[in-house]
Amino acid sequence: MLVNSITKKYAGKSTLMKIITQTIQTYDGSVADNHQVGYLIEEPKLFSNKTGLFHLTYFSGIYGNTFKLNEYEGLLRNLQLFDVLNKKVKEYSLGMRQKSVHKQQVYFNPLWLQKKRRL
């Protein structure tokens, strides 16, 4: 299930996600069964001096996959990421960095892949 929270500024969206993913502990209450929850933080942490292609290759390896550009070229073109793959991430806009990290999670994370195959 994919959930998107759209509210006005300072409504607590980020705080709620940090509570659900248990990245902060300073709240009253509890969260049950959150081991399959992930979220994209506002400022993705990437290697600023590395390229988008490096990140796709690196993170696919972390998840036990092999990144093959020819398999993802169509998708990357549709997402307007293909033409910037050889640029360093520090040259990306915030939106491009977020989009890049999101695609890495969706396409290389084994948990996402399992769910994708079941659909």
C-alpha positions in Angstrom: 0.0 0.0 0.0 1.3 3.5 -0.9 0.0 6.3 1.3 0.5 10.0 0.6 -0.1 12.6 3.2 -1.0 16.1 1.8 -1.6 18.8 4.4 -0.6 22.3 5.0 2.9 23.2 6.3 3.8 22.4 9.9 0.9 19.9 10.3 3.2 17.1 11.5 3.6 14.9 8.4 7.3 14.4 8.9 6.9 13.8 12.6 4.2 11.3 12.0 6.4 9.3 9.6 9.3 9.4 12.1 7.0 8.0 14.8 5.7 5.3 12.5 9.2 4.3 11.4 10.5 4.7 15.0 13.3 7.0 14.1 12.3 9.2 17.0 11.3 7.9 20.4 10.1 11.1 22.2 6.3 10.6 22.0 3.6 9.0 24.1 2.1 5.8 22.7 3.2 2.9 20.7 3.5 1.7 17.1 2.8 -1.9 16.2 4.1 -3.9 13.3 6.1 -1.3 11.5 8.8 -3.6 10.1 7.5 -3.2 6.5 7.2 0.6 6.6 9.5 2.9 4.7 9.4 6.6 3.8 11.3 9.1 1.8 12.8 11.8 3.9 12.7 15.4 2.7 16.4 15.6 2.2 17.7 12.3 0.8 21.2 11.4 1.9 23.3 10.7 -1.2 27.0 11.0 -2.1 27.0 14.5 -3.6 30.2 13.9 -5.6 28.9 10.7 -7.2 26.7 10.4 -10.3 23.1 9.1 -10.4 24.4 6.1 -12.3 26.8 5.3 -9.4 23.9 5.5 -6.9 21.7 3.1 -9.0 24.5 0.6 -9.3 25.7 1.0 -5.7 22.3 0.7 -4.0 21.1 -2.1 -6.3 24.2 -4.0 -5.1 23.3 -3.3 -1.4 19.9 -4.9 -2.0 21.6 -7.9 -3.7 20.6 -7.0 -7.3 22.7 -6.1 -10.3 21.7 -2.9 -12.0 21.5 -3.2 -15.8 20.9 0.1 -17.5 19.3 -1.4 -20.5 16.5 -3.0 -18.3 15.7 0.4 -16.8 16.3 2.8 -19.6 12.7 3.2 -20.6 11.6 3.9 -17.0 14.4 6.3 -16.4 13.6 8.2 -19.6 9.9 8.4 -18.6 10.9 9.8 -15.2 13.3 12.3 -16.8 16.3 10.8 -15.0 18.1 9.1 -17.9 19.7 12.3 -19.2 21.1 13.2 -15.8 22.5 9.8 -14.9 26.1 10.9 -15.5 25.8 14.2 -13.6 26.9 14.4 -10.0 24.1 14.4 -7.5 25.1 17.8 -6.2 23.9 19.2 -9.5 20.4 17.7 -9.1 17.5 19.7 -7.8 15.9 18.6 -4.6 13.0 17.0 -6.6 15.4 15.1 -8.7 17.3 13.8 -5.7 14.0 12.7 -4.1 12.8 11.1 -7.3 16.1 9.2 -7.7 16.0 7.9 -4.1 12.4 6.9 -4.4 13.1 4.8 -7.6 16.0 3.1 -5.9 13.8 2.0 -3.0 10.9 0.9 -5.3 13.0 -1.0 -7.8 15.9 -2.4 -5.7 14.6 -3.0 -2.2 13.7 -6.7 -1.9 10.6 -5.9 0.2 9.2 -3.7 -2.5 10.1 -6.2 -5.2 8.2 -9.0 -3.3 5.1 -6.8 -3.1 5.5 -5.8 -6.8 5.6 -9.4 -7.9 2.5 -10.3 -6.0 0.4 -7.6 -7.7 
